[in-house]
């Protein structure tokens, strides 16, 4: 997480955290309105596999060759006729813990690989998956004991509930 947040890390910290992670696990640089200098620093120090940032940011950034992009589309904003192969869909403001429009997400999920974000937590992830049928889900604050501190039990419950819903076990 490189966007302004309690979860924010530097490029050097991210590289250190990822040092012992197997290479087949994707490293995602989550950014919000980065400058070109910020993106370049993250690329040179951390070497992410994927950049996740607002779709509007991509119009002004020079994304390095070899860096995949997952654009963030926000509920309530106009969508282009042609969508990327994969996108992240969330509410108007990141990190607020507010759920997004799952019905709108379902419409998008029928057209692309949609990663659903925004207000997901163990108690609602199964319902969100049942409604939106996303390619994947994204969570951060919904599995925290307090801001910036993850709760292992909440992570376990979230993954368990998401897997059950993804397997059709939740109606």
C-alpha positions as CSV (number, residue, x, y, z in Angstrom):
1,X,0.0,0.0,0.0
2,X,1.7,3.1,-1.2
3,X,-1.3,5.5,-1.0
4,X,-1.7,7.8,2.0
5,X,-3.0,5.5,4.7
6,X,-2.2,3.9,8.1
7,X,-1.1,0.9,6.0
8,X,1.3,2.9,3.9
9,X,4.8,1.5,3.4
10,X,7.8,2.8,1.6
11,X,9.2,1.0,-1.5
12,X,12.2,-0.2,0.5
13,X,9.9,-1.6,3.3
14,X,7.8,-3.3,0.7
15,X,10.8,-4.9,-0.9
16,X,11.9,-6.2,2.5
17,X,8.5,-7.5,3.4
18,X,8.3,-9.4,0.0
19,X,11.9,-10.7,0.2
20,X,11.0,-14.2,1.4
21,X,7.7,-14.5,-0.4
22,X,7.8,-17.1,-3.2
23,X,8.1,-15.5,-6.7
24,X,4.9,-17.1,-8.0
25,X,2.9,-14.9,-5.6
26,X,2.2,-11.6,-7.3
27,X,3.4,-8.4,-5.8
28,X,0.8,-5.6,-6.2
29,X,1.6,-1.9,-5.8
30,X,-1.6,-0.2,-4.6
31,X,-1.3,3.5,-5.3
32,X,-3.6,6.4,-5.5
33,X,-2.8,9.3,-7.8
34,X,0.9,8.7,-7.8
35,X,3.3,11.1,-9.4
36,X,5.6,9.6,-12.0
37,X,8.5,9.9,-9.6
38,X,6.6,7.9,-7.0
39,X,5.8,5.2,-9.5
40,X,9.4,5.1,-10.7
41,X,10.7,4.8,-7.1
42,X,8.3,1.9,-6.3
43,X,9.3,0.2,-9.6
44,X,13.0,0.5,-9.0
45,X,13.0,-0.4,-5.3
46,X,10.2,-2.9,-5.0
47,X,9.7,-4.3,-8.5
48,X,5.9,-5.1,-8.3
49,X,4.2,-7.4,-10.8
50,X,1.0,-5.3,-10.8
51,X,0.2,-1.6,-10.4
52,X,-3.3,-1.0,-9.0
53,X,-4.4,2.6,-9.3
54,X,-7.4,4.7,-10.4
55,X,-8.0,4.4,-14.2
56,X,-7.6,8.2,-14.5
57,X,-4.1,8.0,-13.2
58,X,-3.1,5.8,-16.1
59,X,-3.7,8.5,-18.6
60,X,-0.8,10.6,-17.2
61,X,1.7,7.9,-16.1
62,X,4.3,6.1,-18.1
63,X,4.0,2.6,-16.8
64,X,7.2,0.6,-17.1
65,X,7.3,-2.3,-19.6
66,X,6.6,-5.5,-17.7
67,X,4.4,-4.0,-15.1
68,X,0.8,-5.3,-15.4
69,X,-2.0,-2.9,-14.5
70,X,-5.2,-3.4,-12.6
71,X,-7.2,-0.1,-13.0
72,X,-9.6,0.9,-10.3
73,X,-13.1,1.9,-11.4
74,X,-15.3,3.5,-8.9
75,X,-19.1,3.2,-8.4
76,X,-21.1,6.1,-9.6
77,X,-18.7,7.1,-12.3
78,X,-19.3,6.7,-16.0
79,X,-17.7,3.6,-17.5
80,X,-16.1,3.3,-20.9
81,X,-17.7,1.1,-23.6
82,X,-14.6,-1.0,-23.7
83,X,-13.3,-2.4,-20.4
84,X,-9.9,-3.8,-19.6
85,X,-9.6,-7.6,-19.2
86,X,-9.4,-7.2,-15.4
87,X,-10.4,-4.3,-13.1
88,X,-11.0,-3.5,-9.5
89,X,-14.4,-2.0,-8.6
90,X,-15.0,-0.2,-5.4
91,X,-16.9,2.7,-3.9
92,X,-16.2,6.4,-4.5
93,X,-13.5,6.7,-1.8
94,X,-10.9,4.0,-0.9
95,X,-10.3,2.8,2.7
96,X,-13.6,4.0,4.2
97,X,-15.0,0.6,4.9
98,X,-18.2,1.4,3.1
99,X,-19.7,-1.2,0.8
100,X,-20.0,-0.5,-2.9
101,X,-22.9,-1.2,-5.2
102,X,-22.9,-5.0,-5.6
103,X,-25.6,-4.9,-8.3
104,X,-23.6,-2.6,-10.4
105,X,-20.6,-4.8,-9.8
106,X,-22.5,-7.8,-11.0
107,X,-23.3,-6.0,-14.3
108,X,-19.6,-5.3,-14.8
109,X,-18.6,-8.9,-13.7
110,X,-20.5,-10.2,-16.6
111,X,-18.3,-8.2,-19.0
112,X,-14.8,-8.5,-17.4
113,X,-12.7,-10.1,-14.6
114,X,-13.9,-7.9,-11.8
115,X,-12.2,-7.7,-8.4
116,X,-14.7,-6.5,-5.9
117,X,-13.5,-4.1,-3.1
118,X,-15.1,-1.7,-0.7
119,X,-16.5,-2.5,2.7
120,X,-16.0,-6.3,2.5
121,X,-15.6,-8.2,5.8
122,X,-16.1,-11.8,7.0
123,X,-19.8,-11.1,7.7
124,X,-20.7,-9.9,4.2
125,X,-18.2,-11.3,1.8
126,X,-20.4,-14.4,1.0
127,X,-23.4,-12.2,0.2
128,X,-21.3,-9.9,-1.9
129,X,-20.0,-12.8,-3.9
130,X,-23.4,-14.3,-4.3
131,X,-24.7,-11.0,-5.8
132,X,-21.7,-9.7,-7.7
133,X,-20.1,-13.0,-8.8
134,X,-16.7,-11.4,-9.1
135,X,-13.5,-12.9,-10.4
136,X,-11.9,-12.0,-7.0
137,X,-12.3,-10.0,-3.8
138,X,-10.1,-7.4,-2.1
139,X,-10.0,-6.7,1.6
140,X,-8.0,-4.6,4.0
141,X,-9.8,-2.7,6.7
142,X,-12.5,-5.4,7.0
143,X,-10.0,-7.8,8.5
144,X,-8.3,-5.5,10.9
145,X,-8.3,-5.6,14.7
146,X,-7.7,-1.8,14.6
147,X,-6.6,0.5,11.8
148,X,-3.4,-0.8,10.2
149,X,-3.3,-4.0,12.3
150,X,-4.6,-7.2,10.8
151,X,-6.6,-9.8,12.8
152,X,-5.6,-13.4,11.9
153,X,-9.0,-14.8,12.9
154,X,-10.8,-12.2,10.7
155,X,-8.5,-13.1,7.8
156,X,-9.3,-16.8,8.3
157,X,-13.0,-16.2,8.5
158,X,-13.0,-13.9,5.5
159,X,-11.1,-16.5,3.4
160,X,-13.3,-19.3,4.6
161,X,-16.5,-17.4,3.8
162,X,-15.2,-16.2,0.4
163,X,-14.2,-19.8,-0.6
164,X,-17.5,-21.2,0.5
165,X,-19.4,-18.6,-1.5
166,X,-17.1,-19.1,-4.5
167,X,-17.8,-22.8,-4.4
168,X,-21.6,-22.2,-4.4
169,X,-22.0,-23.3,-0.8
170,X,-23.6,-20.1,0.2
171,X,-27.1,-19.2,-1.2
